[in-house]
Amino acid sequence: MRPVDYASLLATIILQASAIRAARAQSVDPCALVTKAEAAQILAKPAIAKAQTIPGDDTCGFLGAGFDVHTEPLKSVSGWSAMLKKMIQEKKAERVDKIGDEAAFLIDPTGDYSMIARKGSRTVTIAIFKANSTLAEAKPHLAKLITVAVNRLP
């Protein structure tokens, strides 16, 4: 019978545990980035505080609230940044300063208002549905909502 190399076994267990902790640290609950109470206050709609959340893998919808939150890790920060800069240059997005590492406002193909921000290697996008807001209302609301969300990212 071959002797067990306990040092190698222990090192393997420690590395696996570290990998599991790192994977969990990368996981972010989009429903925890903006609370219903915060959204109700920012959007001046008290009923949102009682809205049902509809969690998904990377997205959280707020039933009847007219907005959702999406987050995802980036495989390439530089690639994402280059894409965002190109969208801004092409006037498909408008740069927003002082939110995360970089941020932009845009109107998506369906006409909904969105703001996307990056902090480190993760993005957050918040969309306000066009049926629930005007452009003039959406921009400041999105800036406040996404600031709250970005500040909660690891």
Secondary structure in CASP SS format (residue, H / E / C, confidence):
PFRMAT SS
TARGET T0000
AUTHOR 0000-0000-0000
METHOD secondary structure of the structure
MODEL  1
M C 1.00
R C 1.00
P C 1.00
V C 1.00
D C 1.00
Y H 1.00
A H 1.00
S H 1.00
L H 1.00
L H 1.00
A H 1.00
T H 1.00
I H 1.00
I H 1.00
L H 1.00
Q H 1.00
A H 1.00
S H 1.00
A H 1.00
I H 1.00
R H 1.00
A H 1.00
A H 1.00
R H 1.00
A H 1.00
Q H 1.00
S C 1.00
V C 1.00
D C 1.00
P H 1.00
C H 1.00
A H 1.00
L C 1.00
V C 1.00
T C 1.00
K H 1.00
A H 1.00
E H 1.00
A H 1.00
A H 1.00
Q H 1.00
I H 1.00
L C 1.00
A C 1.00
K C 1.00
P H 1.00
A H 1.00
I H 1.00
A H 1.00
K H 1.00
A C 1.00
Q C 1.00
T E 1.00
I E 1.00
P E 1.00
G C 1.00
D C 1.00
D C 1.00
T E 1.00
C E 1.00
G E 1.00
F E 1.00
L C 1.00
G C 1.00
A C 1.00
G C 1.00
F E 1.00
D E 1.00
V E 1.00
H E 1.00
T E 1.00
E E 1.00
P E 1.00
L C 1.00
K C 1.00
S C 1.00
V H 1.00
S H 1.00
G H 1.00
W H 1.00
S H 1.00
A H 1.00
M H 1.00
L H 1.00
K H 1.00
K H 1.00
M H 1.00
I H 1.00
Q H 1.00
E C 1.00
K C 1.00
K C 1.00
A C 1.00
E E 1.00
R E 1.00
V E 1.00
D C 1.00
K C 1.00
I C 1.00
G C 1.00
D C 1.00
E E 1.00
A E 1.00
A E 1.00
F E 1.00
L E 1.00
I E 1.00
D C 1.00
P C 1.00
T C 1.00
G C 1.00
D C 1.00
Y E 1.00
S E 1.00
M E 1.00
I E 1.00
A E 1.00
R E 1.00
K E 1.00
G C 1.00
S C 1.00
R E 1.00
T E 1.00
V E 1.00
T E 1.00
I E 1.00
A E 1.00
I E 1.00
F C 1.00
K H 1.00
A H 1.00
N H 1.00
S C 1.00
T C 1.00
L H 1.00
A H 1.00
E H 1.00
A H 1.00
K H 1.00
P H 1.00
H H 1.00
L H 1.00
A H 1.00
K H 1.00
L H 1.00
I H 1.00
T H 1.00
V H 1.00
A H 1.00
V H 1.00
N H 1.00
R H 1.00
L C 1.00
P C 1.00
END
